[in-house]
Amino acid sequence: MSSGILKGKRGIVFGAMDPNSIAWKVAEKCVEHGAEIVLTNAPVALRMGAINELAEKLNAKVIPADATSLEDLENLLKESMEIFGGKIDFILHSIGMSLNVRKKKEYTDLNYEWMLKTFDISAISFHKLMQTAMKMDAMSDWGSIVALTYIAAQRTFPDYSEMAESKALLESFARSFGYHWAKKAHVRVNTISQSPTMTTAGTGVKGFTDFFGYADKMSPLGNASAEACADYCITMFSDLTRMVTMQNLYHDGGFSSMGMAPEVLE
Ligand SMILES: NC(=O)c1ccc[n+]([C@@H]2O[C@H](COP(=O)([O-])OP(=O)(O)OC[C@H]3O[C@@H](n4cnc5c(N)ncnc54)[C@H](O)[C@@H]3O)[C@@H](O)[C@H]2O)c1
């Protein structure tokens, strides 16, 4: 159901790889609510092809960018502004990947080269994106930048491995850069801490299916879906949340406030 709350707004959506991706749902809802968007993903993810179907459906351009490459980010921002004919109102950073998790290395036996690459992809890319956008003066006044995160930044989830530290770093970048963006152009920067969600990144974590069920029982409202996360992103891109910045916002059906849920013991 379109509200038109993003009418006239223009944004970049990172991370829509397939229809399960949270960013896929966000892209669909952005357009449904009236925004014009550019889609981007790493060249290797684009080669899988599904994003082109989404682009066609949404009448959006796709611009490849490896989020760890300053050159790619600069090109993405420049081309997007040309397409929009002006500055960018919102950005979604929906990027996460752990080399050690993917290669099944235990947390107590990590490969540090891979760990650095994980941090670069999953967290430092957020700083790189914001720094490049600031140098290019690419964001509109009162714009909004959102990155997706997970509660493993605050609590221990053993199989989440080095992604926990990636998310802690990501959330810290949102707070620190949020100050500078607010002062420069009233741009707000927040992270949304989402429930476990059945996506490629999510299901790559060991024991994900069992954990998904556990989190669902622990959350009084149940796990938040990707669609619901997209709805929340839309509110954060809209003018209705102009004074929210430098926050980590839980979107998890209540999970983060629970101590014990009787449902888990049944
Ligand atoms: N799925 C979950 O359970 C869950 C829960 C909380 C937060 N998140 C976060 O949500 C975000 C989106 O993940 P998702 O669950 O939709 O999975 P996904 O696998 O669909 O999305 C991850 C995206 O990151 C992109 N990516 C990887 N390396 C990149 C690079 N170098 N440059 C640009 N893009 C790159 C991938 O191509 C992919 O599109 C991630 O930050 C993830 O950590 C996911």
The ligand as an SDF file (V2000), in Angstrom:
LIG
                    3D

 44 48  0  0  0  0  0  0  0  0999 V2000
   19.8530  -12.2660    7.5540 N   0  0  0  0  0  0  0  0  0  0  0  0
   19.9570  -12.0030    8.8370 C   0  0  0  0  0  0  0  0  0  0  0  0
   19.6780  -12.8480    9.7140 O   0  0  0  0  0  0  0  0  0  0  0  0
   20.3870  -10.6140    9.2650 C   0  0  0  0  0  0  0  0  0  0  0  0
   20.0920  -10.1660   10.5730 C   0  0  0  0  0  0  0  0  0  0  0  0
   20.5270   -8.8910   10.9670 C   0  0  0  0  0  0  0  0  0  0  0  0
   21.2600   -8.1120   10.0780 C   0  0  0  0  0  0  0  0  0  0  0  0
   21.5390   -8.5770    8.8090 N   0  0  0  0  0  0  0  0  0  0  0  0
   22.3300   -7.7400    7.9130 C   0  0  0  0  0  0  0  0  0  0  0  0
   21.5440   -7.3560    6.8080 O   0  0  0  0  0  0  0  0  0  0  0  0
   22.4250   -7.0040    5.7400 C   0  0  0  0  0  0  0  0  0  0  0  0
   21.9360   -7.6540    4.4530 C   0  0  0  0  0  0  0  0  0  0  0  0
   22.0730   -9.0520    4.5100 O   0  0  0  0  0  0  0  0  0  0  0  0
   20.9490  -10.0750    4.0240 P   0  0  0  0  0  0  0  0  0  0  0  0
   20.5800  -10.8810    5.2000 O   0  0  0  0  0  0  0  0  0  0  0  0
   19.9030   -9.3760    3.2460 O   0  0  0  0  0  0  0  0  0  0  0  0
   21.7930  -11.0690    3.0860 O   0  0  0  0  0  0  0  0  0  0  0  0
   22.2490  -11.0010    1.5430 P   0  0  0  0  0  0  0  0  0  0  0  0
   23.2700  -12.0910    1.4410 O   0  0  0  0  0  0  0  0  0  0  0  0
   21.0820  -11.0660    0.6560 O   0  0  0  0  0  0  0  0  0  0  0  0
   22.9420   -9.5560    1.4030 O   0  0  0  0  0  0  0  0  0  0  0  0
   24.3130   -9.3150    1.6550 C   0  0  0  0  0  0  0  0  0  0  0  0
   24.7860   -8.4470    0.4950 C   0  0  0  0  0  0  0  0  0  0  0  0
   26.1340   -7.9810    0.6910 O   0  0  0  0  0  0  0  0  0  0  0  0
   26.6570   -7.8420   -0.6220 C   0  0  0  0  0  0  0  0  0  0  0  0
   28.1160   -7.7020   -0.6230 N   0  0  0  0  0  0  0  0  0  0  0  0
   29.0380   -8.5960   -0.1820 C   0  0  0  0  0  0  0  0  0  0  0  0
   30.2800   -8.1170   -0.4180 N   0  0  0  0  0  0  0  0  0  0  0  0
   30.1300   -6.8950   -1.0020 C   0  0  0  0  0  0  0  0  0  0  0  0
   31.0450   -5.9210   -1.4760 C   0  0  0  0  0  0  0  0  0  0  0  0
   32.3770   -6.0870   -1.3990 N   0  0  0  0  0  0  0  0  0  0  0  0
   30.5370   -4.7810   -2.0400 N   0  0  0  0  0  0  0  0  0  0  0  0
   29.2110   -4.5850   -2.1420 C   0  0  0  0  0  0  0  0  0  0  0  0
   28.2860   -5.4760   -1.6900 N   0  0  0  0  0  0  0  0  0  0  0  0
   28.7590   -6.6220   -1.1400 C   0  0  0  0  0  0  0  0  0  0  0  0
   26.2220   -9.1550   -1.2820 C   0  0  0  0  0  0  0  0  0  0  0  0
   26.3910   -9.1600   -2.6800 O   0  0  0  0  0  0  0  0  0  0  0  0
   24.7630   -9.2120   -0.8470 C   0  0  0  0  0  0  0  0  0  0  0  0
   23.9250   -8.5390   -1.7630 O   0  0  0  0  0  0  0  0  0  0  0  0
   23.8300   -7.4340    6.1890 C   0  0  0  0  0  0  0  0  0  0  0  0
   24.5150   -6.3250    6.7270 O   0  0  0  0  0  0  0  0  0  0  0  0
   23.5260   -8.4370    7.2700 C   0  0  0  0  0  0  0  0  0  0  0  0
   24.6060   -8.6020    8.1780 O   0  0  0  0  0  0  0  0  0  0  0  0
   21.0950   -9.8100    8.3870 C   0  0  0  0  0  0  0  0  0  0  0  0
  1  2  1  0
  2  3  2  0
  2  4  1  0
  4  5  1  0
  4 44  2  0
  5  6  2  0
  6  7  1  0
  7  8  2  0
  8  9  1  0
  8 44  1  0
  9 10  1  0
  9 42  1  0
 10 11  1  0
 11 12  1  0
 11 40  1  0
 12 13  1  0
 13 14  1  0
 14 15  2  0
 14 16  1  0
 14 17  1  0
 17 18  1  0
 18 19  2  0
 18 20  1  0
 18 21  1  0
 21 22  1  0
 22 23  1  0
 23 24  1  0
 23 38  1  0
 24 25  1  0
 25 26  1  0
 25 36  1  0
 26 27  1  0
 26 35  1  0
 27 28  2  0
 28 29  1  0
 29 30  1  0
 29 35  2  0
 30 31  1  0
 30 32  2  0
 32 33  1  0
 33 34  2  0
 34 35  1  0
 36 37  1  0
 36 38  1  0
 38 39  1  0
 40 41  1  0
 40 42  1  0
 42 43  1  0
M  CHG  2   8   1  16  -1
M  END
$$$$
